[in-house]
Structures are given as C-alpha cells and as structure tokens.
Amino acid sequence: MVNRKYISDAVIRRLPRYYRYLGELLNNNVTRISSGELSRRMGLTASQVRQDLNHFGEFGQQGYGYHVEVLYQEVARILGIDQVHNIIIIGAGHLGQALVNYTNFEKRGFHVIAMFDIAPGIIGQTIGGRTVQSIENLEQYISENVVDIGVLTIPKAEAIHMANLLVECGVKGIWNFASIDLQLADPTVIVENVHLSDSLMRLSYKFSNQN
C-alpha cells in the first residue's frame, strides 16, 4: 500500500488536472500517451508527471507510456470520486443556487441531496430539483441521512457557528465559501476554504504586472 502521508499539497492540487486532461484524451479516443506528451499538454515536465504519479503506484510501462482509460480510473480512485459523496448546501442565495445547478458535480460523484436556508421567502422553493428546507431541520435531517460534505455559502458571521454545528452532527467534510478561513478544533474534519475573490485578485496582479 502506498504511504500518502508525505505527499505535498502541490501534488494533490495537480491531481484534478490530470483527471480533467485524461478525460479529454478519452473523449478524443486517445488510448495511450507518454509522460512527455501528457506533460506538454499540461504545461509540466515529463519528470514532474512521472514523479507525481509514482507517489500513488506504477501506472506506466517502459516503451508504452500510460494506458489512458486505466490511468483515468486510477486517478478517480485516488481522488475518491469513484464513489458517491452526499452533499448538503447551507445558503440558498445566488452562489448556493449556482452550485446546486452545476451538473458536473453529479458526474464527479458529488450528489447534492438537500439545501437549507433561514430566509422565509426562500424556504419551500424548489431549486435544482431540491426543495429548500429551513435551517431548523438541519440536525434532524443529518441524523436521518448520510451526509458526507456540508457546503457553506453563507455570510462570514454565521460560518463558524454553522461549521461547528455540522461537526457536532457528525459531518466530516466542509466546503467553505464564506469569507473566513475556518480552523476547527476537530482534526478529523476536513475543511476546504474557497475564496473566489482571491483568485480574481491573483489574476488582477498578473494582468497589472505583465511585461
């Protein structure tokens, strides 16, 4: 078994790119590819590709390269998207609605099973095929359903309380879009903080400082 304890965040961040590029190769009926060709498509070096993938096993063959479909399935397994993850979204505003309507989540094994909000005008509405429930029903819903990931698309002031409530209910993954870096006391709960404005500001920096 491969020991993944010491795999860097940089390698982990590249895994979804491998999955995406391999998927595009499959769609174009490419059956095999060398590390050199894959690296050119992804803007990496062949050595980097081999090092990244060797963290998880021996997938290539000397003189043959990688079997695209096999590697695609292996990367899916490594990412854990070869299985279904149940998601609930807390916050049915514009961002929450955009997420529930994003069909690629289903293709990647992420199944949005419920949405919650506090606004009386939104509760009861059907969005993306899900009826928005009152946040007051959250604890009971989690106790009666398997919930793997809670998605927070709520204001910063409410994020810490809601994250702690999810942890108390046994949810082990939080995808946080609130404008705060959540740091929870329970080390077994995985938090992914997403700041959309940070990405836009990085783009602005590169745009403003180009030669």
Secondary structure, DSSP 8 states (H G I E B T S, - for coil): ----TT--HHHHHHHHHHHHHHHHHHHTT--EE-HHHHHHHHTS-HHHHHHHHHTT----BTTTBEEHHHHHHHHHHHHTTTS-EEEEEE--SHHHHHHHT-THHHHTTEEEEEEEES-TTTTT-EETTEEEEEGGGHHHHHHHS---EEEE-S-HHHHHHHHHHHHHTT--EEEE-SSS----S-TTSEEEE--HHHHHHHHHHHHHT--
